[in-house]
Each structure stands twice: as C-alpha cells, then as structure tokens.
C-alpha cells in the first residue's frame, strides 16, 4: 500500500508540474517539487519497495518501523501546507505591491567587482589558516569534518562564495544585456570569478553546493530561451550524478595534491577501488538523498525537549567570530540529529525541513511553518517575476532566490542553511534594497534635509 502511495505521489507531482501555469519554465515551486521528490518521496518509495532501508544503511536498526505511517503523514501534510501557503492570495497580492527599478551598470559592476575581490581575499585569508589555500584544498575533507583545526580567522570561509554572486552579476551583464562596452575587461572578470568560484568549491568540499551553484547558469538559460535544451540537460545530469557518486572520492583524492596531478589520480583510483570492493551501487546513490528520511525516524523515535525558535537565534550568533570574541553558541540541531543516528561528532547529518519542524514544535510546528514557508516562496516569486524581462540581472537573482528558498527544504537546520547561503542572501538583499530605492525620491529627501 505504501509503495503505491509514494509512486502515485511522485507521478502526481510530475503531472502537476507539467500541467500548472507558470510565468516561465522554472519557478520556485518547480525547484521545490524536484527536491521534494528526491529527498522524501523517492527514498520512501525505495524503502517501501524493499530496495533500500535508509536506517540499516546507517548501521542502526533500533528504530520502530511502525513510524512509517507517521512519516507518510508528515510528508504529505507538509507538502499540502506548503502548497496552501504558496497559493494563498495574500502572498501574491503583497508581492505585487513591491516595485523594483533597474540600477546603473556602473553600480552593478562595482558590486560584482567588490564581491569578487572580497571572495579572493577571503579565500587567501582562509587558506593561510592552514598554511596556504593549496594546503587547504589538499585537506578540504578534514577541514569540512572539523578534524583539522585552523587559525582564528577560519570564519572567512563563509565569504568565499561571494565569487558565485559576482559571476552571476557579470554573466547577466555579458550574456543578457549583451553590451559591447568594455566587453573584454568584463569577460576577463567573469572568467576570473569562475576560477575563484571553482577553487572555493574545492576548499568547501560540498558536492550539492557545487552542483546547484553552477547549475544556476543552466536554469537562467532555460528561463531566457524558454526551452529545456536536452542537449545540455542530459550531460549536466550525467555530470551531477557523477559528482554525487564520486565527489567524496574526488575531494579525498585532493590530499595527493602535494604530489601533483599524478598523486591526485592515484588517490582517486585507490578510493574508487575501495568503493567497488565494498559493492558501492545504485543503492548508495539513493542513500545520498535519504538523510531527511533518516532524520524523520530520529525525530519520531528519540526523546528530547522541543527546540522552539532557539536554533534561529543561535544560527545568527554563529556568524560572530567565536575565537576572536570568545563567544560560545549552542550546538546546532544537526549535531544532535547526528548523535541520534550514528552517535558521532566527526560530521553532521542535516535534518531536512520536515524533521526540523518536528524537532522545533512537533506537529503544530510542521503545519504552521510549512504554510509560512510556502507563503514566503510565493511572495518572493511574485515580487521578482514581473521584472524578468525588464531588469537584465533579475533572471539570475530570481533563480538564486529560488535556490536559497529551496535550500531550507534541503538543510532544515537554520545554522547550516544560513551559513551555506550567507553570500547569496547578502547579494539578494543588497540588490533588492538598491533597486527599491527610487533616485527622485531620495533627491527630494535630501533637499528636505538641507532646508
């Protein structure tokens, strides 16, 4: 019965996505539906079919399988509440009231150059905490897992993704506005931003962020051309699957960087052979997306105090440089989630959105937060979608905002969500704030002050 239910849900979401009216090929709900299928419906379908057991895959068998009905209820209830919030008329009505204006090319390029400069400096400062960024790249896995502590300025790692924000703005100027003024210089800056962004991805060693952040270029292209372009989509999907399957092996192989490309190739080959000897297969691919389901089992089986809104408070405090200011913050939700599942502090297992709601306010929180989450998505989408053809940088900001909104579904834990998307959030808020400020109104304001 569960097998049929999840299969029907997957088919219904695909048909819904095909049938519903959208102002462009990709909108906020499109990305939400894709990740909802990957993170919740597909793993539970595989679990119900007996192909994979998401709990046994962690080496833990103590959770009560009868909670599968609770999980089914939580998955469907959350989706319908998000949908109710997304299609709430007030969200669209208020979103339409926000008026945006284009900003000058000089100002946009200035922001892009500043982002690129700051990302480059941040990459250098972060790398110096470990003896240089080549050393940081070689030890990216250890740094990510917290096994290799660095200096007091390791918080600069949060800023390296400004390189992506820069590349999006420069790409909009080059490929959407298609200006010929200073094209060679802007092209050089754009290529430089891509190089810095790629190096930043190696330092952070996050597969999903690498895939999605570079995938934004393709999604903007889809919006602009109003076609999916299978000749690009298929290779991108193959590359994404390759990164998911072998990304960890690749990041681990970077430890051979001191020995040059041969050392990297040797480490990668050894890691792949180890995986093949351990029967690494399609099941492992499914388990990559199973952590929200694993977290739901923990949320429904463990005993704990409700976290309420404390995680959002401590997530904001986590941006303070702890080692410089000697600030102690509460351990994030994902830490306790990982303790419940595998009892280790060597890495974190994200909770996913639904489990985060259960950890915070139980069932009432799931209903309330899901509705608000959907409402915010529709508000942001409505605010931006009318300017997709009027403001040349808006397609990138539109898709970037959709990506950030969907990331809350992916991560759940506020601290992980905010720290991963900090650079993107800054870029979005800054550009929207500047574009909402009307020059003639500011002029009248200053004239009034001078009297």
N, C-alpha and C positions, 0 to 999 in steps of 0.2 A: 504493500500500500504506500509506504513512504517513498519507494522507488518511483512509482507512477506519479506521486505528488510533486516530487522535485523535478522530474522530467517534464511534466506539464508546466510547471512554473518557468523552467528555462525556455520552453517553446513559447509560452505566453509573453515573456519579456522580449524575446526576439521579434515576435509578431507585433507587439506594442511599439517597439522601436521603429519598425518598418512602416507601420500604419499612421502613427501620430503626426500631426502637423508641426513642422519646425521652421523657424526662420532661416536656418542654414543646416547644412548636413550634420554638423556636430554641435550639440548644445550641452548644457550642464547635465541633464538627465541621461543623455547618451553615454557619457563617461561613467555616470553613477550606475547605470544598468550593466555596463560591461564589467565593472569591478564587483558589482553585487553577484553576478553570475560566477565570476572567477573565485571570489573569496568565500561565498556562502552556499550558493545553490549547487555548483559543480562538485565541491568536496563532499557535500552531504549526499548528492546523487551517487557518487563513487562509494561512499560509506554504505548507503542503503543497498547498493548492488553487490556488496561484498568484495569489490576490487581492492579497496584500501580501508584500513582502520586508522583514522587520524590520531587516536590515543595510543594504540600499540606502536605506531611509528615513532613515538617519543620514548618508548621503552617503559611506559606506565600503563597498567591495566586495572587500576583500582577504582576508576570512576564508574558510576552506575549508568548502564546503557539505557535505562528507562527514562533518563533525562532527554533522550532524543525527541520525545514529544514536546517537552518544554522548549527545546532548541527550535523545533519546527514552528511552534507558536511565536517565539521571539523573532525568528527570521521573517515570517510573513507579517506579523503585527508591525514590526519596524518599517518594513517596506511600504505598507499601506499608509502608515502615518507620515512617512517622508513624502509620499505621493499626495496625501491630503494637504500637507503644508506647501508643496510645490505648486499645486493648482489652486491654492487659496487666492481669491480675487484681490484681497488687500495687498498681497505681496507685489503683484503686477501693477496695481494702481499706484502704490507708493513709489515703486521703481521708475515709473514713467514720469514722475514729478522731478526727478533729478536731471538737470540739464548740464551737458558737458560741452566743452569747446576745445578746439584744436589748440595746441601750443606751438610756439615758433620752432623752426628747425634748429636754430641755434641753441635754444634751451634743451630740446630733446637730445641733441648730440652732446651737449655739455653733461647732461645726466648720464648718458651712456659711457662717455669717457671717464667720468668720475667713478662709476661702478666698476669699470674695467681696471682703473688704476688702484682702487681700494681692494679689489679682489686679488690683484697681483701682489700688492704689499702684504695682504693678509696671508696669502699662500707662502710668501717668503718668511714672514714672522713665525707662522705655524711650523714651517719646516725647520727653522732654526732651533726650535724647542727640542728637536731630535737630532740635530747635527746637520741640517740641510734638507731641502724637500726631496732630493733623491733618496735619502735615508728614510724619510717619512713615507715615501711611496713603497720602498722595499719592505717596510714594516707596517703597511697600512692595515693588514688584518689584526695584528697585535694591538695597534693603537685603537682600532674600532672596538675591540673586545675589552679594552681597558687593561690589557696585560703589560703594556709598555707605557709607564707614566712619563710625561714630558715636563717642560718648564712651566712657569706661572702664566705664560701667555698662550696656552693651548686653546683658549676660548676664541682666538682668531680663526679657528677652523669654521666657525659659524658664518663667516663672511665670504668664504671662497666662492660660494655660488652666486655672488653678485656678477660673476663672469657670464653666467647664463642670462641674467637680467640685461646685461649690456649687449649680448649677442642678439637678443630678441629685438631690442630697440634699433640696433644698427641694421638688422635684417629688414625690419619694417621700412626703414629709410631707403635701403638699397633696392629691395625687391617688390615693395608695394607702392611706394611713392615713385620709384624708378627715376630718381633725379640724376642728372649728369654732373651736377656741380660737385667738385671735389670727390668724384667717384673713386679715383684711385686711392686717395687717402682713407676714405671711408671703408673701402674694400679691405685695405690693409688692417684697419682697426677691427673689422668684422672677423677676419681670419685669425687675428691675434686673440680675440675674445674666445673663439672656438678652441684654440690651442690651450689657453688658460683654463677654459671650462673642462676640457678633456683631462688635463693634469689634475684639476680639482676633483674630478670624478675618481681618478686613481687614488688620490690621497684619502678621500672619504670612504672609498671601497664599498659603495652602496649600489647594488645591481638595479633595484627598482627605480631609484632616483636617476640613475644614468639613462635607463631606457625611456622613462617618461619625459625627462627634461629635454633630451634630444628629439623625442617623438613629437614634441610640440611643433617643431618646424613642419613636419608632415601634416599635422592636423590643421595648421594655419593654411597650408597649401590646399587642403581639401575644402576649407571654407572659401578660399579665394576663387577656386576653379569650379566649385560645386560638384565635384566628382571624387570618387574614392581612389581612382587610379590603381587598379590591381597590379600593374607592372611595378609599382613602388610598394604597395601594401604587402604583397606576398614576400618579397625579400626582407622587408622590415620585420615582419612577423617571424620569419625564419631566424633572423639575427637576434630578435628578442628572446626566442626560445633557447637559442644557443647561449646567450648571456645568462639566462636563468639557470640552465643546466650546468654550465661550465664557468660561470662568473666567479664563484668562490675559488675554484681551482686556479683561475687566471690571477686573481688577486693574491692568492697564496704563492703562486709562481713568481710574483714580483720580488720575493725575498732573494731571488737569484740575480737581481739587478746589478749588484757589485761585480758579478762575473760576466756582465754584458748580455747580449741577446741570447747567446748560447746557454748561459745559466738559467735564463727565464724559460727557454724552450725545454731544457732538461727537467726543471722543476715541474713544469706544466705536464710533460709526458708522464713523469712519475706519479703525479696526483691523479691523472686520468686513469692510469693503470690500476691504481689503488681502488678507484671508484668502480672500475669494470670488474675487479676481483671481488668486490662486495655486492655484485649484482645490482648496480645502480641502473634504474629503469624509469619507465613512464610513471610508475607509482611514486617515485621520488619527485617527479615534476608536479604531480597533484599535491603531494605533501608540502611543497613550497608554498602553495596557496591555502593550506589547511590551518594556519595558525589562528585565524579568527574562530574557527570551529573548536579547536583545542582550547582556546581561551574561554569559550562559552561553557564547555564541560567543567572547567575550573570554577567559573563564576557561579554555576548552579550546584556544584558539589562541595565547595570549600565553605568554611565558616569564617566570617570576617565582619568588621564594622563597615557600614556604608561610608564611602569616601566623600559623599556630597560634592561640594564645589572646591574642595581643598586642592585638588590636582591642578586646576586652572591657576590658583593663587601661587602655588609652588612652581608651576611652569613659568610664570612671569619672573619669579625670583631667580630662576635658574639662569637667566640672562646676565645676572651680575657676575663679575669675575670672582669666583669663590676664593681662589688662592690669594688674590691681591687684597680683597676686602675681608677675608676670613669669615665668609658668610656660609652658614650651614643650611641646607634646604632638605625638605622631606624627600625620601626616596620615591621615585615615580611609580605610578600604577603598574607599568610594565615590569618593574623589578619584582614586585610581589606576585604578579601573574606568572613570571618565570620560575619563581620559587615554588609555587603551587604545582607547576607542570613538571619541571625537571630538577628542582632543588639545586640550582647553581647561580652564581653571580658573575660567571665568566662572559655572559652575553645576555641580551634582553629579547624576550619574545613579545612583540606588540600585542595589545589586547584586541584590536579591531573595534569598530564603533559600537556594535551591539553589546559586547561584553563590557565595554567601558561604561555604558549606560546602566547595566545591571550592577556593576561594582559601585557606581555612584549613588543611584537612587532606586535600584531594583526595578520592578515593573512600572511604577508610576514614572520613573525617570526615562524609561525606554519610550513610553508613549509621548511624554511632553517634549523631550529633547529631539526625538525623531521628527515631530511636527515642526518645531522651530528650525531644525536643520534643513528640512525641505523648503520652508518659508524663506529662509535666508538665501538659499540657492536660486529660487525664482526671482527674488528681489534683485540680486546681483546680476542675474542674466538679463532681466528686463531693463535694468539701468544701462547696460552696455550694448545690447543687441541692436538698438536703433542707430548706433553710430559705427557699425562695422564697415559701412561703405563711405562714411563721411570723414572719419578720423583714421588716417592711414596706419597709425600704430595700434589702433583698437583691436584688430584681429588677434594680435599676439597677447595683449592684456586680457582679452576675453577668454582665450583658451588657457592662459596661465592661471586666471582666477578660477576657471572650472577645474583645473588640475588641483589647485590648492583646496578648493571646496571638497573635491572627491577624496583628497588625501586624509581628511578626517575620518572617512569611512575606512580607509586602509589602516591607519595607525590607531585611532581611538584614544590612545594616551595623549593628553594635552601637551606634555613636555616634549615628547617625540615629534608631535605634529608641528608645534610652534618652532622648535629648533631646526627641523628639517626645512621648513618653509619660510624661515625668517627673511632671507634675502628677497624672496618672491613677494612676500607680504609688504615689505618696505617699498619695493618698486611699484606695486599695485596702488597702495595708499598714496604714495607721493604723486604719481601721475594723475590719479583721480582727483586728488586735492587741488593740484595746479590747474587741471582742466576745468574744474568747477568755479575757479576764481575768474570773474569777468573783468577785463582790464578797465573798462569805462567806469564800473562801479568802484574799483579800487582808486581810480583817479579822483572821483567825487569825494571819496572818503578822506583822502589825503588833503584835498582842497578845504574840506570842512575843518580838519585838524589845524591847518595853517592859519585860519582866521582868528 
